Amino acid sequence: MINPSVFGWIDKFFHELEHFEIPENDELFYNKLRQTGFIYGHIVELPFLNDFPISNWRSEEVSKIAFLSVLFEMYSFTSKNTNSVIFIEKAVTFYDEMQTKTSFNFNFGKQSNSQKLENIIALRVKTNKDIISKNFSPIVTNALLFIDVLAFGKFLSEEKTSENYLKKMEAILLNIVTFSLSVKSVKSSNDKLLIKLFEASVRYTKFNNVTTFSDLADLPLNEISTSLEKYYLIDLAGLTLWSDGIVQHEERNFLINLASNLNVSTEFVVDSCSAINLFIAKYKSEINYFKHTNPVKHFYDQTSSNVEVLVKRNQKRLTKELLESRELVHLLAQSTSRDLDKNEKKKVKKQLLDICKSIPSLTIFLLPGGGLLLPILIKFIPQLLPSAFNENLEN
């Protein structure tokens, strides 16, 4: 089992990798990414790795593995080579060159290429700097990871990183997004949030520094040359128009005109709209962007989800430790049917923290403020308790 949150996960990934699909052309490559949600930033399965389980991984961990697999797929697809050692070396070289031309700093000192790439990927999939203010969704932030994939493909083809390519792609994308919002017939309350999402998502440009255009024909779309770039821009424009829940007739015409200027068929636009509708209809309840609330509740939901993953991963060890502390188990069982008094709560907190000390993955609860997370941990513990401590199962 791979743990993408600890050192060595890339080497373990390639050690366990048995089968890796290599699509025959750009269209098959892109369609696979879109089906798995990578293009939309909400990954529901790992691209090209159908046999990898992701149910016990946090969203950031899924993003790490997915991002690595897509970079590797781009390498395999472009170079017709599946040598993981050469791929890792190429990926690190790409980001080393990229950081000299952008504001990113990937200086990790003397490390192996695998370690460097792990740290780089960890930085690239982060959605924002302050977890408390995470009231926006990675549906947009991590969707922009595909710009890195496009740039990596260009680097592999030309053996160099274009100084302007990354900024150009972001600038054109942002212009198309703002243009898409301007043509919407029904303005949504989500539109302002969507702009904020993109502002928080850009890596190489400043949103307010992007030149705006009043006509679609004025956009520098002639600089978009590859099929993957064109498909991506149309899909992101369609995703922007979908923010109010439906793509109107004139909005679809805008997408058709955009496709025409990019020399992409109308059939692709129809397929793009259909794919977005199907994907969001199926996964809308899971995508935070469509159910955003206040930052505090979002923070609690995110933290609760992360703690649940930790509990599942350490279920056997946690159950064993709990059984060795019968007083704690008894108090936890009691807490499901009555409020514990002050002294009992102190006992629970102390004994739970002692247990967390013995399980490395749970040391997060020992950090300053970690005690505030204990109620979330306790929420998942009743399912671990033996039936002897469940009053509801008594005769």
N, C-alpha and C positions, 0 to 999 in steps of 0.2 A: 504494500500500500504506500502510495506517495503522499508526503505531507508538504505541500507547497509553501508552508510558513516557516520551515526550518532549513538550515544549510544542507546542500547536497541534493536538492530535489530534481535539478536538471539532469545530473548524472543518473539518478534513479529512474527518471522518465525514459531516457534512451536505453537504459539497461532492460527495462520491462517492455519496451516497444517491440511488438512482434509483427504487426501488420500496419502499413501506412498507405492509404489510397492516394494515388497521384492522378488527378483528372487529366483528360486528354487535351482540353482547350480552356481558354479564358472563361467562356460562358459556364462550363461545368464547374470550374473552380469557384467562380463568383456565386453561382446558385447554391452551392453547398454552404458557403459562408452565410448567405442570407437565410437559408433554412434553419441554421443553428442559432440565429440571432446575433451573430458576431457583428454584422453590418449595423444592426440597430442598437448595439450596446447592451442587449439583455440576452445572455448566453444560456440556452436551455439544454444544449448538449455540446460536446467538444467536437469541433470541426475535424473530420477525417479520422476520428477516434471513437467510433460508436461503442466499443467495448470497455471504455473507461467509465467507472461509476463516479458520479459527482454529487450524490445525495447528501453525503456527510461533509461537504466542503462549503466554506463561506464563499460569497459571491466574488470577493477579491481573489480567493484562491482559484476559483474556476476561471476567472479572467486571466490569471497568470499562465495556467496550463494552456488555455485556448490561444492566448497571444503567442506563446512559444510554438505551439503546433502550427499556427498560421504562418509565422515567420519561416519555420522549417519547411512547410508546404511550398511557400513562395520560392525558397532556395531550391528545393527538389524540382519544382515545376520549371524554374528558369534555367537551372544549370544541368538538369537531368542527372542529378547525383544525389544519393541519400546518405552520404558519409556525415555522421553527426559531428565528428571532431572538426572537420573542415567548415561545416555550417556554423558552429559556435564561434570559430575563429573569424569567419566572415561577418557574423552579426556584431561581434565586439568591435571589429575594425570599422564597421559602418557607423556605430554609435560614437566611437572615438573621433571619427571625421566629422560627424554631425555636431558634436559639442563644440568644436572649434568655430562653427558657423552659426550657432544659436546660443541662447542663454543657459542651456543645460550644462550641468557639471556632473560627469560620471567618473570622477577621479576617486577610485577606491584603493589606491596603493598597490602593493604587490599581492596579487591574488591570481588564482588560476582563471582561465577564460570562462569556465563554467560558473565560478563564483561571481565574476564581474557581470556576466549576463543575468544571473539571478538578481543581483542588486539593481541592474538597469531595468529589468522587467518590473521589479517591485516598485520602482519610482514611476514607471510609465502607466501602471494601472491604478495608481492612487487617484481618487476622485476629487479630493480637496485637502487643504492643510489642516482644517480644524474640524474634528469629528463632531463637536457640539453643534456646529452650524450646518451639518450635512442635511439640509432640507431640500436638496436637489438630487436628481436620480442619475445613476451612471448610464441611463439609456442614451444620453447624448455624449457625456464625457468619454466613455469608453468606446462609443461608436467612432470617435475621431482617431482611435488607435489604427484604423485602417489606413490613415495617411502615412503612418510609419511603414506599414506593409508595402504600400505603393512605392515609397521612397527607397525601401530596401530592395525591391525588385529592380528599380532603376539603377541603383548602385551595383547590383549583380550584373546587369547588362552592360553598364558603362565603366565599371570598376572605379567609380568615383561618386561622391555625393555632391549634387548640384547645390550651390550656395543659395539659390533662390527658389528651388523646387518646393521645399517644405512650406515656406512663407507664401508662395504663389498658390499652392493648393488650398491652404487655409483661407487665404484672402478671397479666392474665387468661391469657395464653399460658403463663406460667411455672406458674400454678396448674393448668392443664390438663395440663401436662407432668408435674408431680409427682403429680397425681392418677392419670394414666395409669400411671406406674411403680408406684403403690401397688396397682393392681388386677391387675397381671401375675401370672399363676399360676406362672410359672417365672422366678425371678430370675436375671438374666444378670450375668456379670462386667463387662459393658460398662455396666451401669446407673450405677455411680458415675462412670465416665468421661463418660457422657451428661450428668449433672448438672453436671460441671465444664465441659463444652462450653457448656452454657447459661449458666453463671455468667460465662464469658469472653465470651459473645456479647451480653449485655444492654447497651444503650446509655443508657437513660434511668432505670433503676431499679436497686436493689441486690437481689440474689437473696434475701439473708437478711432483707430488709425487707418481703417480699411476705407478705400475710396468707394463711394456709393455711386450707383448708376441709375438713371431714370428710365432706361429702356433696355430690354433684354438683349437687343442687337449690339449694345455698346459693351457688354461684358466680354472680356478677353478669352472667349471660349475656344478660339483657334489654337490656344496654347495647350488645350487638353487633347492629347493624341491617342492614348491607349483605350481599349475597350473597358478595362477595369476602372479607369478614372471616370469615364462617361457613365457607366452603370451606377457607380457610387454616388455621383452628383445627382443623378435623377432620383435615386432611392431616398437620399437625404432631403431633397426638395419635397418628395411625396410624403415623407414622414412629418415634415414641417406643416404641410397643408392638412395632414390628418389630425392635428392637435385639437381641432374642435369636434372631432368624432366622425367627420364625413368629408369626402372630396367632392365639391360641387362641380357642375358642368364646366363653368369658366375656368375653374382651377385645373381641371383635367386638360383643358385646352392649353393652359399655360405649360403644363408638363409636356404636352405634345410638341409645342413650339420650342421648348427647351431641348427636347430630344432631336427635333429637326435641325436646330443649330449645331447640335453635337454629332449630326449624322447617325443617329440611332433610330431604329424603326419604331413605328407607333405600337407594334405588337409588344415591344419591350415595356412601353409605358403601361399598357393594359396589364401585362404580367406583373409589373412593379406594384401597381395599385392593388391588384388582387393579393399579392404576397403580403403587403403591409396590412390589409384588412384581415386576412386569415391569421396572421401572426399575432396581431394585437387583440383580435377577438378571442384567441385561445389563451393568451398570456396576460391580458390586461390587468387582471386581479393581482398579478405578481409584480407588475412594473410600478415602482414607486412614483414615477412621474404622473401617472394617471390616478394616484390616490394620495397625493402629497397633502400633508397636514402641517401642524406647527412643528418647529425644530425639536422641541422637547419630546413629543410623542414619537417623532421619527427616530430620534436618538435611542429612545427606549426600545422601539421595535427592532432596530438594527442590533443593539446590544443583546437583546433577548435572543435573537436569531443566532448570534455568534456564540452565546453561552450554550445554547441548545446543541450546537455542533460540538463544542468541547465536551459536553456531558455524554453525547453519543459515542465520541471517540474513546472516552475514558470510562465507559459504563462498567466494564468488569472490575477495573481497579477501584473505582469509586464505590461500587456495591460492596466489594470486599472490605474497604476501609470503614464503610458505614456499619457493616455487620459486626465489626470489632468494637464499635462504640454503641452499645445497646441503649444507653441513656439518651444519646443524641437521636437515635432512630425513634425512640419512644416520644421524645419532644417534637420531632418533625411530624410524626403521625398525629400527635395531639393538635398540632398547629393547623391541620386541615379541618378540624371541627370546632376549635375554640381559639381565642386570642391568648397567646402566652404572656405571662407577667414579665416584669422588667428583668428579674434575675434569670428566668428561663431563657429570655432572648439573649442575655449576655453569654449564657452557657452554650447556646446554639452557635452564636457568632464565634466564640473562642474555639470550640471543637471543630467547626467547619474550616476555620482558617488553619488549624493544625493538620487537618486532612489535606487541604490544598498544598501545604508545604511538601507533602510526600509525593505529589503528582506534578511533575514539571510543567505540563501544559496548563495547569490551573494556577500558576504563580501570579497570573494577572490579578487575582483577588488579594494578593499580598502587597500590591503597589499602593501608594498613597491614594486614598479614595476608593480603594478596591472593596472596602466593606459595604459601599453603597450598591455593589453588584450582587451581594449575597441574596437579597430577596428574589432576584431573577434566577439565581442558581437553585434556591429552595423550590421555586416554582416547578422545576423539572425533576426534583428528587423523588416525589411521591411515586412516580412510575418505577423507581428503582427499589423501593422498599419491599421487603418480603411480605407475603400475604398475612403472616402472623401479626403484623402491625397495622393492618387495615381493618378498622372497626366495621366498615361496611360489608366485609366478607364474613363477619362472625355469625354463628348460628343464633 
